[in-house]
Each structure stands twice: as structure tokens, then as C-alpha cells.
Amino acid sequence: MTMARYIIPLVVVLVICQTTCTYGATETASTMTNTTGGGDSGHGDGGHKMYFFFGHTGITVLFYEWKIDSVAALIGSCIGVFAIAVLYEGFKVWREMLMVRAQDSNAASQSIELLTNAKKSSYTLDFIPSAKTRDQICNSMHALQSLLHIVQVLISYGLMLVFMTFNVWLCLSVALGAGVGYFLFAWRKSTTIDRNEHCH
């Protein structure tokens, strides 16, 4: 009886909440239908399509001002997206080259430091790792890589959003640009695993 005294009010509250949420969702859907002028108009020519299509009108890319309403605008947008995708691949390779160069420089400096401190006491050597960690965080190369990381995230997710317009020509521009960029720049990479990719 004690359990029933707590469970029954809880069930009543849940039923009321469920009824309220369902009614609110129905009202919202009805309002949106009346505003757009029909249930299917949200996916019409002016809406965002959730399927691949070959059209060249009524497409908004990333910004409100970047609208595609003609074949010429679509061709120009495809060329621009293709170029950005190519440069993005080059940007990733350049970042990795900077990282490798910095690591080689750090390895050389650490070797020199170890040789210099070889005759020092073990007490001094015990404090080298903490100084090493502090130097790795507080240096100009790490700050530069942090800024470049922000730029790379912005570009990568921008290209992802372009692909999510579901326009076949824009999607092909992203894919072909990435392929051409990889062909032009990736041969400089020391590894085939892309550690700097953000859209996996």
C-alpha cells in the first residue's frame, strides 16, 4: 500500500505530461503547416532537400547571400568548392609537415640537452620531464598549431555542410577536389593515416 501511494500519483503525472507534450507537438506541426502553406512545401523548391538532386535553383550554400539560382551560379560555386577542397588537402599536409619538422627539432634539442646534462646529478635529471612538458606547451609552434587547428576545423565542417546541401554537383565538387588535392599534396606525407582529419 505504501508503494502504491507513491506510484499512482507518479503515473498520473506522467500521463498528464505525455498528453501535454503530444498536444503541443500537434499544435506546432499544425502551425508550421499553415505557415508554409502545406505539409510538403517545406521540401519544395524553396526548402532544404534531404535527398540527392541535380537542380540548379533555390540552393543556399553556407550563407544567406550565397544563393544558386542559375546554371552560371552553380558552375561558379562548384569551381569555388572544388578549389577549397583542393587547398584543404594541401593545408592538412602543410600542418603535418610543420609538426614533423617541430618534432625533429625537439628531438635534436633533447639529444643535445641529454648530452649536456649527462654529468649532472640524478636529482637534476628527475626534473627534466616537467620542464620538457612546460616547454612543449608554452612555445610558439604549439600556439601556431592551435590556431591552424581552428582554421582546419572551420574548413572541414564547412565542406561537410556544402556536401549536406545534397546537390549532386556540389557533392561531386567536394569529393573530386579532395581527390585531386590528395593526389597533388599527399605524396609529401610520411604516413598514409590522416591524423588531422575532422570529419570522420
N, C-alpha and C positions, 0 to 999 in steps of 0.2 A: 504494500500500500504506500509505503514511503517513497519508493522509486516511482510509482505511478503518479504520485502527486507532483513530481518534478518533470516527468517525461511528457505528460499530457499537455501542460502549457507550452513546452518546447515545441511539440508537434504543431500546436495551433499557431505559434509564431512563425514557424517555417512555412506553413501553408499560406498564411497571410502574405509573407514576403514573396513567395513564389507567385501568388496571384497578382501582387502589385507589380513585380518585375515583368510578368507576361503582358499585363495591360499596358505598361509603359513602353515595352518594345513594340507592341501592336500600334500604339499611338504614334511612335516615332516613325515606323515604317509607313504608316498612312500619311503622315505629314510630308515625308520625303517623296512619296509617290505623287502627292498633289502638287508639290513644288516643282518637280521635274516634268510633270505632265504625263506621266505614265510609268508603269513598272519597268519597262525595258529601255526607257530613254537614257538612263544612266550609262548604258553600254552602247549608245548610239554613236553618231559621228562626232559629237562633242565630248563624249565621256572617255574615260580611260579603259581601253580594251584589255581584257585578261586572257587573250589568245593571240597567236601569231597572225599577222595580217600584212598585206602588201600595199596598203593605201599610202597616199601622199598628201592628205589633207587632214586638218583637225588634230595635229600632233603637237604636243608641248613637250619640249626636251629640257629637263632640269630647271629652267627658269621660265617665268611667265612670258618674258619678252622673246624667248627662243621658241617661236612657233613655226611649224611647217605647214604651208597652205598651197604649195605648188611643187612641180617636179624640180624646178631650179633650186628651190629652198631645200628640198630633200637631198639633191646631189651635193650641194654645198655642205649640208650638215654631215652627210656620210664622209665626205673628204676630211672635214674637221675632226670627226670622231676617229677616223682611221689614223690621222696624224697623231692625235692624242694617245691612242693605244700603242702606236709605234714608239713614241717618245717615253711612254710609261715603262715599256720593257727596257729601254736604254737607261732610264732613271734607276730602275732596280739594279741593273748590272753595275752602274756607276757607284751606287751606295755600297754594294758588296765589295767592289774594288777598294773603296775608301776604308772599309772595315778590315779587309785583309792587309792593306798597307799599314794601318794603325796597329794591327796585331803583330805584324813583323817588326815594326819599330819598337813596340813594347817588349817583345821577346829579346831583341838585341840589347835594349837598355837594361832589362832584368839580368841578362847574362853578364853584362859589364858590372852591374851592381853586386852580383854574387861574387864575382872575382875580386872586386874591391873590398868586400866585407868578409872575405874568406878567413882572414886572420883575426877577426873580431870575436868577442866572447859570444857564447850561446845566448846570453841574456839579450844582447842586442839583436841577434838573429830572430829571436822569438817575436819581436815587434815589427819585423819587416812585412808580414802579410797584412796587418792592419793599415800600415802606411801605403802599401800597394793598393788595397781596396779604396782608400780615400783618394789616391791619385787617379785611379780608373774612373771614379765617379766625377770628380771635380777637375775635368780637363776640357779643353776646347773641342776636341774631336767628339767626345761623348755628347756635348751640348749641340754640336752641329748635327750629329746623327739623330738626336731627339727632334730637332726642327725638321730634318729631312723625313723622319718617320711620320710626322704630322702631315707633311705635303703628300707623302705616298698614300696615306690613309684616305685623304680627301680625293685624290685622283682615282684610286681604285674603287671606292664606293660611288664616285661619280660615273665611272664607266659601267658599274653594275646597274645603276639606276637608268642609264641610257639603254642598256640591254633590256631592262624591265619595261620599257615602252612597248615591247613585243612587236615593234615594227621590224619586219624581216630584213630590210635593207640596213637599218641601223645596227641590228644584231650581227649581221654579216660584217659590217664595218668594224665593230669591236673585235670580233673573232679573227678576221683577216689581218687587222692591224696588230693584234697580239702575236699572230704567227710570223708576220714579216719582221716585227720588232725582235722577236726571239731569234729569227734567222740572222738578223744583222748584228745583234749585240751579244747573244748568249754564248757564242764561241769563246768569249773572253773569260767566262766564268770558270772557276776551278772545280765546281761541283755542279751536278745536274739537279740537285734538290734545291728548290726555291725557298729559302728561309725567310724571305722578305715579303711573301705574298700574303694579302689580307683578305682575299675573297674566296677562300676555300671552305 
